[in-house]
Amino acid sequence: MTRPERARSFGAAAEEYDRLRPAPVPAALRRLLPSPDVRVLDLGAGTGLVTRSLAAEGVADVVAVEPDDAMRAVLAARSPGVAALAGTAEDIPLPDASVDAVVASSAWHWFDPERATAEIARVLRPGGVLGLLWSFADPTTPWVAELRHVQRADDKDSTSGVEDGFTIDLPEGAPFGPGTSEVFRHETWMAADDVAAMLGTYSTVLTLSPGERAEVRRRARAVIARRVGTDPVRVPFATALWCATRRPSDI
Ligand SMILES: C[S@@+](CC[C@H](N)C(=O)[O-])C[C@H]1O[C@@H](n2cnc3c(N)ncnc32)[C@H](O)[C@@H]1O
């Protein structure tokens, strides 16, 4: 499966994605946006997990950009007041200097970094903030690491080695100040079946055959039963945040 095919695989499971994937930890959004009185672009917004989390934090002015029709349809249905635009990070359908913050959650690794950085710098007002987030079951917990192996994601996904102090390298010359990062951890109770089904919302599994997907789910259930042994399961999650400020163009 090619990378572009994986990048476009999520719509096939849009409802399951929305039901099962973790939203960012609220503390990460508060760290990124100390004030809710800002215009925010949710880029690669998917089904709107972050769009809804921003609304819950009191951020009223959000525009979402998402290329996949099925993902965007879920977003539009669940966030009816939000402008949900078809578009990509490499071709953002917004005017220059029109937003105070760009948030890309579990999406940056699908973008072309050179073209996306130029577009993000174009739509951000000077002094605005770029926040790159990833929310995921925490692979520093051994049974979660075993699930990632079942999910065939141990060496492919950008979240596999995320720890405090991680860095993101923007393309050389990008008009952003130095980045800072932080990892926020929390736990949620989930049904064991839902934890196994959540694996099926990742591109590494979405792009398998139906038989292979069923096998991933069966093996995930077996790992959870053997390594955790409870149902529901207390799942450790993490949200990794990296952010940097858009410099004025003349600096
Ligand atoms: C893992 S999902 C994350 C969705 C959402 N941000 C979230 O946190 O749940 C990745 C999303 O990025 C979108 N995507 C893939 N390539 C993209 C691109 N070049 N520009 C913008 N979005 C893209 C996919 O369609 C998908 O909805």
The ligand as an SDF file (V2000), in Angstrom:
LIG
                    3D

 27 29  0  0  0  0  0  0  0  0999 V2000
   -5.6560   10.0990   11.5630 C   0  0  0  0  0  0  0  0  0  0  0  0
   -6.8130   11.1650   10.8190 S   0  0  0  0  0  0  0  0  0  0  0  0
   -6.9090   12.5240   12.0040 C   0  0  0  0  0  0  0  0  0  0  0  0
   -8.2380   13.2260   11.9680 C   0  0  0  0  0  0  0  0  0  0  0  0
   -8.4690   14.2450   13.0740 C   0  0  0  0  0  0  0  0  0  0  0  0
   -7.5720   15.3810   12.9600 N   0  0  0  0  0  0  0  0  0  0  0  0
   -8.3580   13.6240   14.4360 C   0  0  0  0  0  0  0  0  0  0  0  0
   -7.5290   14.0760   15.2510 O   0  0  0  0  0  0  0  0  0  0  0  0
   -9.1000   12.6800   14.7080 O   0  0  0  0  0  0  0  0  0  0  0  0
   -5.8900   11.8950    9.5280 C   0  0  0  0  0  0  0  0  0  0  0  0
   -6.7330   12.8180    8.6770 C   0  0  0  0  0  0  0  0  0  0  0  0
   -5.8800   13.5490    7.7870 O   0  0  0  0  0  0  0  0  0  0  0  0
   -6.5260   13.6360    6.5450 C   0  0  0  0  0  0  0  0  0  0  0  0
   -5.5070   13.8940    5.5310 N   0  0  0  0  0  0  0  0  0  0  0  0
   -4.7360   13.0040    4.8700 C   0  0  0  0  0  0  0  0  0  0  0  0
   -3.9190   13.6460    4.0070 N   0  0  0  0  0  0  0  0  0  0  0  0
   -4.1660   14.9790    4.1560 C   0  0  0  0  0  0  0  0  0  0  0  0
   -3.6490   16.1600    3.5430 C   0  0  0  0  0  0  0  0  0  0  0  0
   -2.6800   16.1110    2.6340 N   0  0  0  0  0  0  0  0  0  0  0  0
   -4.1690   17.3550    3.9250 N   0  0  0  0  0  0  0  0  0  0  0  0
   -5.1440   17.4250    4.8710 C   0  0  0  0  0  0  0  0  0  0  0  0
   -5.6610   16.3330    5.4740 N   0  0  0  0  0  0  0  0  0  0  0  0
   -5.1830   15.1300    5.1210 C   0  0  0  0  0  0  0  0  0  0  0  0
   -7.2340   12.3040    6.3880 C   0  0  0  0  0  0  0  0  0  0  0  0
   -8.2720   12.3470    5.4370 O   0  0  0  0  0  0  0  0  0  0  0  0
   -7.7210   12.0660    7.8090 C   0  0  0  0  0  0  0  0  0  0  0  0
   -9.0150   12.5750    8.0150 O   0  0  0  0  0  0  0  0  0  0  0  0
  1  2  1  0
  2  3  1  0
  2 10  1  0
  3  4  1  0
  4  5  1  0
  5  6  1  0
  5  7  1  0
  7  8  2  0
  7  9  1  0
 10 11  1  0
 11 12  1  0
 11 26  1  0
 12 13  1  0
 13 14  1  0
 13 24  1  0
 14 15  1  0
 14 23  1  0
 15 16  2  0
 16 17  1  0
 17 18  1  0
 17 23  2  0
 18 19  1  0
 18 20  2  0
 20 21  1  0
 21 22  2  0
 22 23  1  0
 24 25  1  0
 24 26  1  0
 26 27  1  0
M  CHG  2   2   1   9  -1
M  END
$$$$
